[in-house]
Amino acid sequence: MIRLFFFLCLTVLLSSCSHSFNREWKSALKAGPKTGVEGAWEGTWKSDVNGHNGRLRSVVGPVKNAEGDHSFHYHATWAKILSGAYRVDHRVQTAKDGAIFKGQHKLPGWAGGLYTYDGTVKGDDFEARYECDLDKGTFRMKRVK
């Protein structure tokens, strides 16, 4: 019952951001593929803790500052009927064969608390790990062309 409450509350929290994500997604598709980390990405997420998984999309914006921060706007689905969007700034650094990124954002304790992210972009492949107090898992996406 607690898990159901957790997912319902998280759904309400995240679904309010879906409208702006859809607008950004359509704009990113219209603009076409970008280089580096920017642009539209699509794939899946999977929890290592409970096996939950779903569709994952992201729109990565242009660099925001000299430190290399980018806005990553994610939209995830789970249980085939629930979805939500959220935005996280990740610090991106150029690597030998692509880019690496790290970031974090804080949600209430009942939603997992502090989420941390680290990942890589190599060409058209995006891979990342996420972790919080309640879950950890992977993101795998491809650049949308």
C-alpha positions as CSV (number, residue, x, y, z in Angstrom):
1,M,0.0,0.0,0.0
2,I,2.9,2.4,0.8
3,R,4.4,1.7,-2.6
4,L,1.1,2.5,-4.3
5,F,0.8,5.8,-2.4
6,F,4.4,6.6,-3.3
7,F,3.8,6.1,-7.0
8,L,0.5,8.0,-7.0
9,C,2.1,11.0,-5.3
10,L,5.1,10.9,-7.6
11,T,2.7,10.7,-10.6
12,V,0.9,13.8,-9.5
13,L,4.1,15.7,-8.9
14,L,5.7,14.8,-12.2
15,S,2.7,14.9,-14.5
16,S,2.3,18.6,-14.1
17,C,5.5,19.0,-16.1
18,S,4.5,16.8,-19.1
19,H,2.8,19.6,-21.0
20,S,6.0,21.7,-21.3
21,F,8.0,18.6,-22.1
22,N,5.8,17.7,-25.0
23,R,6.2,21.3,-26.4
24,E,10.0,21.0,-26.1
25,W,10.0,17.5,-27.6
26,K,8.1,18.7,-30.7
27,S,10.4,21.6,-31.1
28,A,13.5,19.4,-30.8
29,L,12.2,17.0,-33.4
30,K,11.4,19.9,-35.8
31,A,15.0,21.3,-35.3
32,G,16.5,17.9,-36.2
33,P,19.5,16.1,-34.7
34,K,22.2,18.1,-32.9
35,T,25.8,17.2,-32.1
36,G,27.2,16.4,-28.7
37,V,24.7,15.9,-26.0
38,E,22.1,18.4,-27.2
39,G,18.8,17.5,-28.9
40,A,16.2,14.7,-28.6
41,W,16.9,11.3,-27.1
42,E,14.6,8.2,-26.8
43,G,15.0,4.9,-25.1
44,T,14.2,3.1,-21.8
45,W,14.9,3.2,-18.1
46,K,15.1,0.2,-15.8
47,S,15.2,-0.1,-12.0
48,D,17.9,-2.5,-10.6
49,V,15.9,-2.7,-7.3
50,N,12.5,-3.9,-8.5
51,G,12.7,-4.4,-12.2
52,H,10.3,-1.7,-13.1
53,N,10.9,-0.1,-16.4
54,G,9.4,2.1,-19.1
55,R,9.9,4.4,-22.0
56,L,12.2,7.4,-21.5
57,R,12.7,10.5,-23.6
58,S,14.9,13.5,-23.0
59,V,15.5,16.9,-24.6
60,V,18.9,18.3,-23.8
61,G,19.3,22.0,-24.1
62,P,22.4,24.1,-25.1
63,V,25.2,24.8,-22.7
64,K,24.1,27.3,-20.0
65,N,27.4,28.5,-18.6
66,A,31.2,28.2,-18.7
67,E,31.1,25.1,-16.3
68,G,29.3,23.1,-19.0
69,D,25.8,22.8,-17.4
70,H,23.0,21.7,-19.7
71,S,19.3,21.3,-18.9
72,F,18.1,17.7,-19.3
73,H,14.3,17.5,-19.5
74,Y,13.2,13.9,-19.0
75,H,9.9,12.3,-19.6
76,A,9.4,8.7,-18.3
77,T,6.6,6.2,-18.3
78,W,6.0,3.3,-15.9
79,A,3.3,0.7,-15.4
80,K,2.2,1.4,-19.0
81,I,-0.3,4.1,-17.8
82,L,1.7,6.5,-15.7
83,S,4.1,9.1,-16.9
84,G,5.8,12.3,-15.7
85,A,8.5,14.8,-16.6
86,Y,11.2,16.5,-14.7
87,R,14.2,18.8,-15.4
88,V,17.7,18.3,-14.1
89,D,20.9,20.3,-14.8
90,H,23.8,18.0,-15.6
91,R,27.4,19.2,-15.8
92,V,28.8,17.9,-19.1
93,Q,32.5,17.5,-19.9
94,T,34.2,16.5,-23.1
95,A,35.8,13.0,-23.0
96,K,38.1,11.2,-25.4
97,D,35.2,9.5,-27.2
98,G,32.2,11.7,-26.4
99,A,31.0,13.3,-23.2
100,I,30.5,12.5,-19.6
101,F,27.9,14.1,-17.3
102,K,26.9,14.2,-13.7
103,G,24.0,15.9,-11.9
104,Q,21.6,15.7,-9.0
105,H,18.2,16.9,-7.9
106,K,16.3,16.6,-4.6
107,L,12.8,15.3,-4.2
108,P,10.9,14.8,-1.0
109,G,12.0,11.8,1.1
110,W,8.9,9.8,0.3
111,A,9.9,10.1,-3.4
112,G,13.5,9.0,-3.0
113,G,15.2,12.1,-1.7
114,L,18.4,13.1,-3.4
115,Y,18.7,11.6,-6.9
116,T,22.2,11.5,-8.5
117,Y,23.0,10.8,-12.1
118,D,26.2,10.0,-14.0
119,G,26.5,9.0,-17.6
120,T,28.1,9.1,-21.0
121,V,27.2,10.1,-24.5
122,K,29.2,8.4,-27.3
123,G,28.0,9.4,-30.7
124,D,24.3,8.5,-30.9
125,D,24.3,6.5,-27.6
126,F,23.3,7.8,-24.2
127,E,23.8,5.7,-21.1
128,A,23.4,6.8,-17.5
129,R,22.9,5.5,-14.0
130,Y,20.6,7.0,-11.4
131,E,20.5,6.4,-7.7
132,C,18.4,7.6,-4.7
133,D,17.4,6.2,-1.3
134,L,14.6,4.1,-2.7
135,D,15.9,3.0,-6.1
136,K,18.8,2.8,-8.6
137,G,19.0,1.9,-12.2
138,T,19.9,2.7,-15.8
139,F,18.9,5.0,-18.6
140,R,19.6,3.8,-22.2
141,M,18.7,6.1,-25.1
142,K,19.5,6.7,-28.8
143,R,19.7,10.1,-30.5
144,V,16.4,10.7,-32.4
145,K,17.2,11.4,-36.1
